[in-house]
């Protein structure tokens, strides 16, 4: 009888893992269709040195993403779309960039150390649109 119970518990656990893997693969497919870059189960560090940034979109799931724009050039207004689930995202921008961030967070933390009170419309602006769940987002100089 004990062996039957142990085997039943083992099969239930195996079924739960299979169900999670199936749901995650469906979610990952949906996210890949909406976002240009998708990062999952790994950490990534992106450094934009001497590049002109004109916008992009990133989805991060069960991972970490560190973006460093301190060497990038912002000529025109650009939009950075961020989606995150169970992850940590850090965005570092130069001191002279103007940043406007807005979005939704569910059971997540957003820390912005960038001053957004005085926006000069004549200068280019980086718009950060985020949708994060169970994650952390940090925006800093």
C-alpha positions in Angstrom: 0.0 0.0 0.0 2.9 2.4 0.9 4.4 1.8 -2.5 1.2 2.6 -4.3 0.9 5.9 -2.4 4.5 6.8 -3.1 4.1 6.1 -6.8 0.8 8.1 -6.9 2.5 11.1 -5.3 5.4 10.8 -7.7 3.1 10.7 -10.8 1.1 13.7 -9.4 4.4 15.7 -9.1 5.5 14.7 -12.5 2.1 15.7 -13.9 2.4 19.1 -12.2 5.9 19.7 -13.7 4.6 18.7 -17.2 1.6 21.1 -16.8 3.9 23.9 -15.8 6.2 23.3 -18.7 3.3 23.2 -21.1 1.7 26.5 -19.8 5.1 28.2 -19.8 5.8 27.2 -23.4 2.4 28.6 -24.5 3.1 31.9 -22.6 6.6 32.1 -24.1 5.2 31.7 -27.6 2.7 34.5 -27.0 5.4 36.8 -25.6 7.8 36.1 -28.5 5.1 37.3 -30.9 4.7 40.6 -29.1 8.3 41.6 -28.3 11.4 41.9 -30.4 13.7 40.2 -27.8 12.8 37.5 -25.3 15.1 36.4 -22.5 14.2 33.4 -20.3 16.0 31.3 -17.7 19.3 33.2 -18.2 20.7 36.5 -17.3 21.8 39.0 -19.9 23.9 42.2 -19.8 23.4 44.6 -22.7 25.7 47.5 -23.2 25.0 50.1 -25.9 28.4 51.8 -26.6 28.5 54.4 -29.3 25.2 53.2 -30.7 22.2 55.3 -31.6 19.2 54.0 -29.7 15.9 54.4 -31.4 13.7 52.1 -29.3 13.1 48.4 -28.8 11.1 45.9 -26.8 12.2 43.2 -24.3 10.4 40.4 -22.5 12.2 38.8 -19.6 10.8 35.7 -17.8 12.5 33.9 -14.9 15.7 35.8 -15.7 17.7 38.9 -15.1 18.4 41.8 -17.5 20.9 44.6 -17.1 20.8 47.4 -19.7 23.5 50.1 -19.8 22.8 53.0 -22.1 25.6 55.3 -20.7 27.5 55.0 -24.0 24.5 55.3 -26.3 23.2 58.3 -28.2 19.6 59.4 -28.2 18.9 61.5 -31.3 15.1 61.4 -31.4 12.4 60.3 -28.9 12.6 56.5 -28.4 10.4 54.0 -26.6 11.6 51.1 -24.6 8.9 48.5 -23.9 9.6 46.1 -21.0 7.6 43.0 -20.0 8.8 41.0 -17.0 7.6 37.9 -15.0 9.6 36.6 -12.1 12.7 38.7 -13.0 15.0 41.6 -12.2 15.6 44.4 -14.6 18.1 47.2 -14.3 18.2 50.1 -16.7 21.1 52.6 -16.5 20.9 55.9 -18.5 23.3 58.8 -18.9 22.8 61.9 -16.7 21.7 64.1 -19.6 18.9 61.8 -20.9 15.3 62.7 -20.2 13.3 59.7 -19.1 9.6 59.2 -18.7 8.5 55.9 -17.3 5.0 54.6 -16.9 3.4 51.2 -16.7 1.8 48.5 -14.6 3.3 46.4 -11.9 1.6 43.5 -10.1 3.3 42.5 -6.8 6.5 44.1 -8.1 8.8 46.9 -7.1 9.8 49.8 -9.3 12.6 52.1 -8.3 13.3 55.2 -10.4 16.2 57.4 -9.4 15.8 59.5 -12.6 14.3 63.0 -12.2 11.2 63.3 -14.4 9.8 66.6 -13.0 11.3 69.0 -15.5 11.0 67.7 -19.1 12.3 69.9 -21.9 10.3 69.0 -25.0 13.1 70.3 -27.3 15.4 67.5 -26.1 14.9 63.8 -27.0 13.0 61.7 -24.4 13.3 58.0 -23.6 9.9 56.6 -22.8 10.0 53.4 -20.8 6.7 51.5 -20.8 6.7 48.5 -18.5 4.4 45.7 -17.5 6.0 43.6 -14.7 4.7 40.8 -12.5 6.5 39.4 -9.5 9.6 41.4 -10.6 11.8 44.3 -9.8 12.6 47.2 -12.1 15.4 49.7 -11.4 16.0 52.9 -13.5 19.0 54.9 -12.6 21.8 57.2 -13.8 
